[in-house]
Amino acid sequence: MESKPIATRDGFGEEITALGRVNKDIVVVSGDLEDATRAEYFKKEFPQRFFNLGIAEQDVIGTAAGLSTQGFVVFATSFAVFLTNRAYDMIRLDVCYNDRNVKVVCSHGGVTVGEDGASAQCLEDFAIMRVLPNMKVICPADVLEAKKATRAIADTPGPFYMRTSRAPLPVITKQEDPFVIGKANVLRQGKDVTVIACGVMVSEALSAAETLAHEGISVKVVNMHTIKPIDIEAIVACVKETGAIVTAEEHQINGGLGSAVAEVMARHAPAPMEMVAVKDSFGESGTPAQLQAHYGLKDVNIIEAVKKAIKRK
Amino acid sequence: MITLYGYQMSHKPSDPKWDGRDRLIISKGHVSPVVYVTLANFGYFPKEELKTFRKFGSRLQGHVHAKVPGVEFSTGSLGHGLGFTNGIALGARMRGKDFKVYCLLGDGETQEGSVWEAAMTAAHYKLDHVCAIVDYNKVQENGPVNEIKNLEPLGQKWASFGWHVFEVNGHSIKDLVAAFDALKDIRGKPSVIIAHTVKGKGVSFMEGKSAWHGKAPNPEQLAQALAELK
């Protein structure tokens, strides 16, 4: 964690612009939030391949789906709450049912949005996106991974949802780390329990593992950047190696990464499991750090969950 | 539909994905029986297949589906077609293609806010290769459109959104042809043809009745209807 924290939205903005230089088929559509999503980096270089459709999320998705018919790789961008919730029926029908090459990339996921409060803090996007047929769901853990993920989804045909952060996140992956859609990355080996995390919670998991190591508890840390398709093989291997699982995500406890992992474990590898997530409530205004602490999304909460899970073994 | 496929649109039933074709987006996906019968009659697929409509395993889904040759976009939820139409039109302009994109909307469907989001977009980007057609049959699922939620003045609404408006008798092929012929002179703005129609036209017991919005006649009713339509 030597370099300074950077928001994953910046990684998206920089990489989509870099991709735009070599791939003339990339088009970006925005719901008048390109300043915040960082899609404006692309807009500045490629105004002719950028459309701000105004404050009209349904139209953003419908237009994006139509553009894709002309061979374009279309990135539809806004805040996570607005696109995934307001335009849900459009994502379901125009993008998923019609299987269009549209990438829904949204910033402002989770409570770390901060002062804007609950109406802008998306905590249900993993759940409602992963349940859609044809849709794949990604949540990068840091700026480097956000760049790799942007490239990977541009190169892979079909619908994607990717959540980026407004808050700067510590850089915890390395340039040389692979990024394969649907393949989890093991960041730390351990034998007593595995923490499976995504997004901001990956750095919290590493911090928790470090603290627990001093207490003699050996924690494996897995970065599950792809929530759908979930890496079944990796989850089963973690259960075999460590016998207990803790999931950690900046999302409602229902329906997100924890649920996706639990679905796999119930069918393939039952074992004690704990979930670190927002407990069925909306967020509020505050600094990202205050909100993470208040909603139980810190390393201390992971430490507590790890100890519970080990006791249940 | 007949005027579009038989007169107005460039299309090749033998090559449904021909890149130069004009596109028709069926936003009112429940008009699937009319779409499928028209496509089969123009040779997009065997008429025999029409008998499989709404049956398990058939391509002919209850609401139009893009796996059917000639169908561009799967719909069924209302208010989706016009945004998709604009996307195609913007993409075509970027690619330097000059085909037209038509979009068939229901009248009740224009109660959806997304239609007006898209209406603003088409005007803003001056999509003069977009033509919307509103089937203004004045009846929706639960009764008369203008009692449920009034659309009037519908033509003025579209005009105020920056569209060129044609109001025609939707049962008159002559009127429709005249409007379609005039499209080429409309530059810098999209066009809408408000086609005034009568639901169930020509069948005495169906005309203007919302009860026939989503149901098929029984064999006796069918025989009577066909006799009246002769």
Interface residues (C-beta under 8 A of the other chain):
Chain A: V27 Q48 R49 F51 L53 G54 A56 Q58 D59 I61 G62 T63 A64 A65 G66 L67 S68 T69 Q70 G71 F72 D89 M90 R92 L93 D94 Y97 N98
Chain B: A66 E72 F73 S74 T75 G76 S77 G79 H80 L82 G83 F84 T85 N86 G87 I88 A89 L90 G91 A92 M94 R95 K97 G113 S114 E117 A118 M120 T121
